[in-house]
Amino acid sequence: MVQQIKADKEYTLAALVMQVADILVKTRERELLPQNLSATAAEILFLLDALGEGITPAKIGRMMLREPHTVTQILIRMESHGLVKRTKNMERKNQIRITLTAKGEKARKQAMKLDGTTGILAGLSVVQQKQLKATLTALKEAGRKELHLSPKALLWP
């Protein structure tokens, strides 16, 4: 018998959204494990490819809603694995630019081929996927406003 936990509707809904997010992240982590790549590192590889050369750790952090020190530690680990290169900006000495290496590009391509999360989402009809996208976009916008983030902060997805 499933135990019912008493909670208000909004809390229950928020818990469900977080639970689904956790399932998607765990699925992604599991399929990236053979590549020795975390879901966060795979997302950074994708962002570097999508946004072009020379993106800063600060911009990566803003787009992923991560603290700068967290992104820096992930980038240091990725650099030690040869996936990215961190270079000081010659114009602004205190600023670091991140570029994707050939090994990082190969890892990005492999990571994009994996389909565990795609398989989960494929269980939804096209109409359900469109509805989910619209709902998640509305939630993201409400959250952006709640956190007082710039409209430019969460450009993707």
N, C-alpha and C positions, 0 to 999 in steps of 0.2 A: 504494500500500500504506500502511495506517495504521500509524504507529509506536506500539508499545506502550511505555508508561512504567511502570517498576516502582515500586510503592508499596504500602504495606499497605492492607488493606481499609477501615479507618476513614478514612484520609487520602483514599483514592480516593472514598469516599462523601461526605466533607465537600467535596471539590473539585467533585463533581457538583452538590451542593446550591448551592454558591456560583456555579457556572457557570449554573445555571438561574435563580438570583436575578439575576445580571447580565443574562441574556437578557430577563427580564421587565422590568427597569429600563430597559434600552436600548430595548425595544419601547415602553414607556410614554413615555420621553423623546422618541422619534421622533414619536409621535402627538400629543404636547403641543407640539411645536416651532412649529406655526402660531399657537398661542396665546401664544407667548413665555413658556411656563410650564415649570418643571422638575418632575420627578416628586416631588421633596421638597416644593416649593411647593404642588403639587396635594394632597399628603397633609396638609399643614398646613391648607389650606382645608377639607378634609374634616373634620379634627379640630375645627377652630373651629366648624363647623356642628354636628357631632355633640355636642360638649361644652357648647355654649352660649357666651354672652357672657362676656368678662372672664377668659379663661384666661391664665395667665402663661407667659412664654417657658420658664421652668424646667420647668413641667408638660409643655409640648410636647416639650422635650428629653428628659425622662424617658420619655415614651411612645414616642418615636421612637429612643431610645438614641443621642442626639446630644449632643455637648458644648454647654454653654450659649452659648459664644461663636459656635459654628457656627450655632445657631438664631437668635441675635441678628442675625448678618450676613444670614441669609436673610430675616428679618422686616424688616430695614431696607430691603433690596432690594424686598421685596413692598410695603412702604409707599410707596416711591418710585414704584411702578407703580400705586398707588391701590387695591391689593387688600385691605389691612388698615390698621387704625389702631392705633398704639401710644399708650397713655395712662398717665400716672403715676397710681398709686393714691393718692388723697388721704389715706387713713388711714396707709398705709405708703409714705412718700415714695420709698424706694429700690426699690419694686416697680412693674413695668410690667404693664399689662393689655392684651391684644390683642383687638380686635374685627374682625369681617368687615365690609367696606364693601359697598355695593350692587354695585360693579364686581367685588369679590371673590366675591360670591354668584353673579353671572352666570358668572364664570370657573369656579367650582366646578361649577355645573350643566353647563356645556359639557364640562369635564374628565371628569365622571362618565358622559357619553354615549359617550365614546371606547371602542373595543372591541378594540384590538390584543391586550392581555393576556387579555381574555376569550376571544378566538378561540383563543389558545394553550391555555388551560385547557379549552376546549370540546372539544378533541381527546381528553379523558379521558371515560370513561363515568361515569355517576352513582356507581356503586360505587367506581371508581378515585378520583373526587373526594372521596368520603367517607373512603376509606382514606388519601389524601394529607393531608386535613385532620387526621385523627387522628394521623398520623405527625408532621406539622409541629407540631401542638399539643404532642405529647410532647417533641419536640426543643426547642421554645421553653421549656417548663417545665424541662427539664434544663439549658438554657443560663441561665435565670433563676437557678436554684439555684447553678450554677457561678460566676456573677458576683455572687452574694449580693444579688440584687435583691429588693425587697419584692414580694409577690404583687400589690400594687396598681400596680406599675411598668409592667407590660405588659398593661393591661386590654383593649386592642384590638389586633388583631382576635381 
